């Protein structure tokens, strides 16, 4: 593997890229046009698209059966559920604020959506079937990136304006720890062993490495301006659903 590009595909204003759990389709998030495109994974031909009537469609995750995805609209404050086969919105929840990263619970019953809006700073807990809000978990200023622990017992929340990481128990939906790591942790990825958390520091031009055993900062690595997404590769899981190293 050379790490060099071998080809390019023309798509309009790509922001995020995902793959359906079945592997047949690529999903291109066209944030600027409020559109989600469905493309054949082999040929990259456009199969269809969904217009999202709320600006800033951005992060997403899939239901346990792989038949739907739930996406946030950062600028419009909405959360939508899309039927992949029908290519249409089937549910919507007006969350308000600025919802961003989305994660399915390990048992497939709930979605967690980080809301970095000033009046929110926490997680919406939504029923995976109906998209109704069944709880809200305050975490910290600028709640943004989400990632499950290696043992699937906790959800890590990056609070990028507060310089903290919140640890949320999946069973109780309560914050069990808050780690003061500094910087501006944005998106999160774990090493394969689950012992280190790597965070892109959006406003500090750095990447932070944090121990998941102690919550202490191990190292802060200077990088280029405004780092955002981060992926630790290879990693655990049978396949990668795209974006920030979302594995299943």
C-alpha positions in Angstrom: 0.0 0.0 0.0 1.5 3.3 -1.1 -1.0 5.7 0.5 -1.2 7.6 -2.8 -4.5 8.4 -4.6 -5.3 5.9 -7.5 -8.4 7.6 -8.9 -10.8 10.5 -8.2 -14.6 10.7 -8.5 -16.4 14.0 -9.3 -19.0 14.8 -6.6 -20.5 18.1 -5.5 -19.1 19.7 -2.3 -18.3 16.5 -0.4 -18.2 16.9 3.4 -18.5 13.4 5.0 -18.4 9.9 3.5 -20.1 6.8 4.8 -20.8 3.3 3.6 -24.0 1.3 4.2 -23.6 -1.6 6.6 -24.4 -4.0 3.8 -21.5 -2.6 1.8 -23.4 -1.9 -1.4 -23.6 1.8 -1.3 -21.5 4.9 -0.5 -23.2 7.8 1.1 -21.8 11.2 0.3 -22.9 14.0 2.7 -23.2 17.2 0.6 -23.6 19.7 3.5 -23.6 22.8 1.3 -26.5 21.6 -0.7 -28.4 20.0 2.2 -28.3 16.7 0.3 -27.3 13.1 1.0 -26.2 11.2 -2.1 -26.5 7.4 -2.5 -23.8 6.0 -4.9 -22.9 2.5 -6.1 -19.8 1.5 -4.1 -18.1 -0.1 -7.1 -19.0 2.3 -9.9 -19.7 5.4 -7.9 -22.7 6.1 -10.1 -25.4 8.2 -8.4 -28.4 6.0 -7.5 -30.5 8.8 -5.9 -30.4 11.5 -3.2 -32.3 12.9 -0.3 -32.8 16.6 0.2 -32.8 17.5 3.9 -34.9 20.6 4.6 -32.7 21.8 7.4 -29.2 23.3 6.8 -26.0 21.7 7.9 -26.6 17.9 7.4 -23.4 16.5 8.8 -22.8 13.4 11.1 -24.7 10.2 11.1 -24.9 6.6 12.3 -26.9 3.6 11.3 -29.7 1.6 12.9 -28.8 -1.9 14.1 -30.6 -3.6 11.2 -28.8 -1.3 8.7 -32.1 -0.2 7.1 -32.0 3.4 8.3 -29.5 6.1 9.3 -30.0 9.0 11.7 -28.3 12.3 10.8 -27.9 15.7 12.5 -28.3 19.1 10.9 -25.8 21.3 12.7 -27.1 24.7 11.5 -30.8 23.8 11.4 -31.0 22.1 14.8 -32.8 19.0 13.5 -32.2 15.3 13.6 -33.6 13.1 10.8 -34.1 9.4 10.2 -33.7 8.2 6.6 -34.9 5.0 5.0 -32.0 3.8 2.9 -33.9 1.6 0.5 -36.7 4.2 -0.1 -34.3 7.1 0.1 -36.7 9.3 2.1 -36.9 10.9 5.5 -39.3 8.9 7.7 -38.9 10.7 11.1 -37.6 14.0 12.3 -36.8 15.5 15.7 -36.5 19.3 16.2 -33.7 19.2 18.7 -32.7 22.9 18.5 -29.2 24.2 19.1 -26.4 22.7 17.0 -26.5 18.9 17.0 -23.4 17.2 15.6 -22.0 13.7 16.2 -24.4 10.7 16.3 -23.8 7.3 17.9 -26.0 4.2 18.2 -26.0 2.4 21.6 -24.4 -1.0 21.7 -27.8 -2.7 22.2 -29.3 -0.8 19.2 -32.1 0.8 21.2 -31.0 4.4 21.4 -29.2 7.1 19.5 -27.0 9.6 21.3 -26.6 13.0 19.6 -24.1 15.6 20.8 -25.4 19.1 20.9 -22.7 21.8 21.1 -25.3 24.6 21.2 -24.7 27.1 24.0 -28.0 26.3 25.7 -27.5 22.5 25.4 -23.8 21.3 25.9 -24.8 17.7 26.2 -26.4 14.6 24.6 -29.9 14.0 23.3 -30.9 10.4 24.0 -33.4 9.3 21.3 -35.4 6.2 20.8 -33.9 4.4 17.8 -37.3 3.4 16.4 -39.4 6.5 16.9 -36.7 9.2 17.3 -38.5 10.5 20.3 -36.3 12.1 23.0 -36.2 9.9 26.1 -33.5 11.7 28.0 -30.8 14.4 27.9 -27.4 14.2 29.5 -25.5 17.4 30.3 -21.7 16.9 29.7 -19.7 20.1 29.0 -19.3 23.2 26.9 -19.2 22.4 23.2 -20.2 18.7 23.3 -19.1 17.5 19.9 -17.4 14.1 19.2 -18.6 10.7 20.4 -16.9 7.3 20.6 -17.7 4.1 22.5 -15.2 2.5 24.8 -13.6 -0.8 23.8 -15.7 -2.8 26.3 -18.9 -1.1 25.0 -19.8 0.0 28.5 -19.2 3.7 28.2 -19.5 6.5 25.7 -16.8 9.1 25.5 -17.9 12.7 24.8 -15.4 15.4 23.6 -16.4 18.8 25.0 -14.3 21.0 22.8 -15.0 24.4 24.4 -14.5 23.0 27.9 -11.3 21.1 27.2 -12.9 18.0 28.8 -13.9 14.4 28.1 -17.1 13.1 29.7 -17.5 9.4 30.3 -21.2 8.3 30.0 -22.4 4.9 31.3 -24.5 3.3 28.5 -26.7 1.4 31.0 -27.6 4.4 33.3 -27.1 7.3 30.9 -25.2 9.1 33.6 -21.8 10.9 33.5 -19.4 8.8 35.6 -16.2 10.7 35.1 -15.1 14.1 33.6 -11.4 14.3 32.5 -9.7 17.7 32.4 -7.5 17.2 29.3 -7.2 20.8 28.1 -7.0 21.8 24.4 -10.2 21.7 22.4 -11.0 18.0 21.9 -13.2 17.6 18.8 -13.4 14.2 17.1 -12.2 11.0 18.9 -10.7 7.7 18.0 -9.3 4.9 20.1 -6.2 2.8 19.6 -7.1 -0.9 18.9 -6.5 -1.9 22.5 -8.8 0.8 23.7 -6.2 2.1 26.2 -5.5 5.4 24.4 -7.9 8.1 23.1 -6.7 10.3 20.3 -8.4 13.6 20.0 -8.2 16.3 17.3 -7.8 19.7 19.1 -9.9 21.8 16.7 -8.7 25.2 18.0 -5.2 24.3 19.3 -3.5 23.0 16.2 -2.7 19.7 17.9 -3.7 16.1 18.6 -4.0 15.0 22.2 -3.4 11.4 23.4 -5.3 10.6 26.6 -5.2 7.5 28.8 -8.6 5.8 29.0 -7.4 4.1 32.2 -6.5 7.2 34.1 -8.1 10.1 32.1 -4.7 11.8 32.1 -3.1 13.5 29.1 -0.2 11.4 27.8 1.0 13.7 25.0 -0.1 16.7 22.9 1.3 16.6 19.4 1.6 19.8 17.3 0.0 19.4 13.8 -1.4 21.7 11.1 -4.1 24.3 11.5 -7.6 23.5 12.6 -7.5 19.6 12.9 -10.9 18.1 12.8 -11.5 14.4 11.9 -9.2 11.7 13.1 -8.9 8.0 12.4 -6.6 5.4 14.0 -6.0 2.7 11.4 -6.2 -0.3 11.4 -8.7 -0.8 14.1 -11.1 -3.4 15.6 -14.3 -4.4 13.8 -15.3 -6.3 10.7 -15.7 -3.3 8.5 -15.5 0.5 8.5 -18.6 2.6 7.9 -16.6 5.7 7.1 -16.3 9.2 8.5 -14.3 9.2 11.7 -13.3 5.5 11.7 -16.8 4.2 12.5 -16.4 0.5 12.8 -18.9 -2.4 13.2 
